[in-house]
């Protein structure tokens, strides 16, 4: 009997190892914290199709929308850390615990990073009638008219709003937020002249700029983008400025290392396909693959950067 008990104990100890070695042996769920048809859902469904081949199993998208993606994060946190439940998330979920009460997770300790897929730099834009062409021009104008310049965003405490707070704080100026219900209304507001400035998605900004209805002053990425080499960055005027939301995959904490590597490698392979890259780019995302290890080293800094901006907003 004792020998049998020892054998059972040994099996229990080695079972996770065996399971990890056979991974994946069943379909994988990709949780998405946003509604079907939106940008994040499009990323999830496009990428999941490409993951089936390298993983040898289908990846099934499951939408659990609400509260800026925090509901999906909390759900994934409670899943078994076996690699069969992962979440496609974005920057807004990293600051969820600061913006919302009792979200039920810590973005750093409760998850294991799998891979980053894309980034989505924002654009600082102005109505052409404002008569400015650069971030320097904006700073000079804002200092001459403290508290009089408004910038449209897609809502309070959104990444667009927080990017504006970062800009104001780092430049030493006073810009006032004008929140709208979503990205499209904020673009319309600056194009119509209702609001002189806005921080919007790069895709929307480029489309309007091509028609001459608004002026792109700069983008929020740390470096210029290969896709738009003529667009300056805010960091060229304000060193250290960075406010580009990113989209990434996480797994529950304590997932086996080799399982995470399998997932990360599969994502990396999928992100080599030009058709996938073209689809993501058309949706306004910049393909920006990073391994789980790379992402793990960057998330704490991202959490701090966006949390500081949120706290500055609360202090106003």
C-alpha positions in Angstrom: 0.0 0.0 0.0 2.8 2.4 0.9 4.5 1.7 -2.5 1.2 2.4 -4.2 0.8 5.7 -2.4 4.3 6.7 -3.3 3.6 5.9 -7.0 0.4 8.0 -6.9 2.3 10.9 -5.3 5.0 10.6 -8.0 2.3 10.7 -10.7 0.7 13.8 -9.2 4.1 15.6 -9.1 5.0 14.7 -12.7 1.5 15.2 -14.2 1.9 18.9 -14.8 5.3 18.3 -16.4 3.9 15.6 -18.7 1.0 17.9 -19.6 3.3 20.7 -20.4 5.4 18.5 -22.6 2.3 17.5 -24.6 1.0 21.0 -24.8 -1.3 21.9 -26.5 -3.4 18.8 -26.4 -6.8 20.6 -26.7 -8.2 23.9 -28.1 -7.1 27.1 -26.4 -9.4 29.9 -25.3 -8.4 33.5 -26.1 -10.4 35.9 -23.9 -11.1 39.4 -25.2 -12.4 42.1 -23.0 -14.1 44.1 -25.8 -17.2 43.6 -27.9 -17.2 41.7 -31.2 -16.4 43.8 -34.3 -14.1 46.2 -32.6 -10.4 46.7 -33.1 -9.3 44.3 -30.3 -11.8 41.7 -31.4 -10.4 42.0 -35.0 -6.8 41.4 -33.7 -8.0 38.4 -31.7 -9.8 36.7 -34.5 -7.1 37.5 -37.1 -4.2 36.3 -34.9 -6.1 33.2 -33.5 -6.6 31.9 -37.1 -2.8 32.1 -37.7 -1.9 30.4 -34.4 -3.8 27.2 -35.2 -1.0 26.0 -37.6 2.1 26.4 -35.3 0.2 25.2 -32.3 -1.6 22.3 -33.9 -4.8 23.2 -32.1 -7.6 25.8 -32.7 -7.6 29.0 -30.7 -11.2 30.0 -29.9 -12.0 33.7 -29.2 -14.3 34.3 -26.3 -15.6 37.9 -25.7 -16.1 39.1 -22.1 -16.4 42.8 -22.5 -16.7 45.5 -20.0 -14.9 48.0 -17.7 -12.1 48.7 -20.2 -11.0 45.1 -20.5 -10.7 44.5 -16.7 -13.5 41.9 -16.6 -11.6 39.7 -19.0 -8.4 40.2 -17.1 -10.1 39.2 -13.8 -11.6 36.1 -15.4 -8.3 35.0 -16.9 -6.5 35.5 -13.6 -8.8 32.8 -12.0 -8.3 30.3 -14.8 -6.0 27.3 -14.4 -2.4 28.2 -15.3 -2.1 25.5 -17.9 -1.9 27.6 -21.0 -5.4 26.8 -22.2 -6.9 30.1 -21.2 -5.1 33.3 -22.3 -6.2 36.9 -22.6 -5.7 39.4 -25.4 -5.4 42.7 -23.5 -4.1 46.2 -23.9 -2.7 49.2 -22.0 -6.0 50.2 -20.6 -6.2 47.0 -18.6 -2.8 47.7 -17.0 -4.2 50.8 -15.4 -7.6 49.2 -14.6 -6.8 48.8 -10.9 -6.2 52.6 -10.7 -9.2 53.7 -12.8 -11.8 51.2 -11.5 -12.5 49.9 -8.0 -12.1 46.3 -7.0 -11.1 44.9 -10.4 -9.7 41.8 -8.7 -6.2 41.6 -10.2 -2.7 43.0 -10.1 -1.4 43.5 -13.7 2.1 42.6 -12.7 1.9 39.7 -10.2 -1.3 37.9 -11.5 -0.2 37.2 -15.0 2.6 35.8 -17.1 3.4 37.7 -20.3 3.2 35.6 -23.5 3.9 38.1 -26.3 3.2 41.6 -27.5 1.5 41.8 -30.9 1.1 45.4 -31.8 1.2 49.0 -30.7 -1.2 51.8 -31.5 0.6 55.2 -31.4 -1.7 58.1 -31.0 -1.6 61.4 -32.8 -1.6 64.9 -31.5 -3.7 66.9 -34.1 -4.9 70.4 -34.6 -7.5 72.1 -36.6 -5.6 73.9 -39.5 -7.2 77.2 -38.5 -5.4 77.1 -35.2 -2.3 78.1 -37.1 0.3 75.9 -35.5 2.5 73.2 -37.1 4.5 71.6 -34.4 4.7 70.7 -30.7 6.9 73.7 -30.1 4.2 75.9 -31.6 1.7 74.3 -29.3 3.8 74.9 -26.2 4.3 78.5 -27.0 0.6 79.1 -27.7 -0.4 77.2 -24.5 1.9 79.3 -22.4 0.5 82.4 -23.9 -3.1 81.1 -23.2 -2.9 79.0 -20.0 -6.0 76.9 -19.5 -7.7 78.2 -22.7 -6.8 75.4 -25.1 -8.9 72.3 -25.1 -8.1 68.9 -26.7 -10.7 66.3 -27.6 -10.4 62.7 -26.4 -12.5 59.6 -26.5 -13.5 59.9 -22.9 -12.3 60.5 -19.3 -9.4 58.4 -18.1 -8.9 56.9 -21.6 -5.4 56.5 -22.9 -6.0 59.6 -25.1 -6.9 61.6 -22.0 -3.9 60.3 -20.1 -1.5 61.0 -23.0 -2.8 64.6 -22.9 -2.1 64.8 -19.2 1.5 63.5 -19.7 2.0 66.1 -22.4 0.7 68.9 -20.2 2.8 67.8 -17.2 6.0 67.2 -19.1 5.8 70.4 -21.2 4.7 72.6 -18.2 1.6 73.8 -19.9 -2.2 73.8 -19.1 -4.3 71.9 -21.7 -7.9 71.2 -20.8 -9.6 67.9 -21.7 -12.8 67.8 -23.7 -14.1 64.2 -23.4 -16.4 62.8 -26.1 -18.1 59.4 -26.3 -15.6 57.6 -28.4 -12.9 58.2 -31.0 -15.0 59.2 -33.9 -16.8 62.1 -32.2 -13.5 63.5 -30.9 -12.1 63.5 -34.5 -15.3 65.2 -35.7 -15.0 67.8 -33.0 -11.5 68.9 -34.1 -12.3 68.8 -37.8 -15.3 71.0 -37.3 -13.4 73.4 -35.2 -15.6 72.8 -32.1 -12.3 71.9 -30.3 -8.9 73.2 -31.6 -6.9 70.1 -30.6 -7.3 66.4 -30.2 -5.4 63.2 -29.3 -6.8 60.4 -31.6 -5.8 57.2 -33.1 -3.1 57.4 -35.7 -5.2 55.7 -38.4 -8.0 58.3 -38.0 -5.5 61.2 -38.0 -3.8 60.1 -41.2 -7.1 59.7 -43.0 -8.2 63.2 -42.1 -4.8 64.8 -42.6 -4.7 63.4 -46.2 -7.9 65.3 -46.8 -6.5 68.5 -45.3 -9.1 68.7 -42.6 -6.6 68.5 -39.7 -2.9 68.9 -39.0 -0.8 66.1 -37.4 1.6 67.9 -35.0 3.3 64.7 -33.8 2.8 61.1 -32.7 3.2 59.5 -29.3 5.6 56.7 -30.1 9.2 56.9 -28.7 10.6 56.8 -32.3 9.4 57.7 -35.7 7.5 54.9 -37.5 8.8 53.3 -40.7 5.3 53.5 -42.1 5.2 57.2 -41.5 8.8 58.5 -41.5 7.8 62.1 -42.0 5.7 62.3 -38.8 7.7 63.7 -35.9 7.4 62.3 -32.4 6.5 64.3 -29.3 9.7 63.0 -27.7 11.7 64.9 -30.2 10.5 68.0 -28.5 9.9 66.6 -25.0 12.6 64.0 -24.3 11.3 60.8 -22.6 7.7 61.3 -23.7 6.1 58.0 -24.6 2.3 57.2 -24.7 1.7 54.5 -27.2 -0.9 51.9 -26.1 0.1 48.3 -26.9 -1.8 45.1 -27.4 -0.5 41.8 -25.9 -1.3 38.3 -24.8 -1.1 37.3 -21.1 -1.6 34.0 -19.3 -2.4 33.4 -15.6 0.6 33.5 -13.3 2.6 30.3 -12.6 1.9 28.9 -16.1 4.7 26.4 -17.0 7.7 28.1 -18.6 7.8 25.8 -21.6 4.1 26.3 -22.2 4.6 30.1 -22.3 7.6 29.6 -24.6 5.5 27.5 -27.0 2.8 30.2 -27.1 5.3 33.0 -27.5 7.1 31.2 -30.3 3.8 30.5 -32.1 2.8 34.1 -31.9 6.2 35.1 -33.3 5.8 32.7 -36.2 2.3 34.0 -36.9 3.6 37.6 -36.9 6.0 36.7 -39.7 3.1 36.3 -42.1 2.7 39.3 -44.4 -1.0 38.8 -44.8 -1.5 39.1 -41.0 0.7 42.2 -40.8 -1.2 43.8 -43.7 -4.5 43.2 -41.9 -3.3 44.6 -38.6 -1.8 47.7 -40.4 -5.1 48.4 -42.2 -6.8 48.4 -38.8 -4.5 51.1 -37.6 -2.2 48.9 -35.5 1.6 48.8 -35.9 2.9 45.2 -35.8 5.4 45.2 -32.9 6.1 41.6 -31.8 7.9 41.1 -28.5 8.6 37.8 -26.7 7.2 37.0 -23.3 10.5 37.8 -21.7 10.8 41.2 -23.5 7.2 42.1 -22.5 7.8 41.0 -18.9 10.6 43.5 -18.6 8.5 46.4 -20.0 5.2 45.9 -18.3 6.3 47.3 -14.9 7.5 50.5 -16.5 4.3 50.8 -18.6 2.2 50.3 -15.5 4.1 53.0 -13.6 4.0 55.5 -16.5 0.3 55.2 -17.1 -0.5 55.0 -13.3 1.5 58.2 -12.7 -0.6 59.9 -15.4 -3.8 58.7 -13.8 -2.8 59.8 -10.4 -1.9 63.2 -11.8 -5.4 63.4 -13.2 -7.0 62.5 -9.9 -4.9 65.2 -8.2 -6.3 68.0 -10.4 
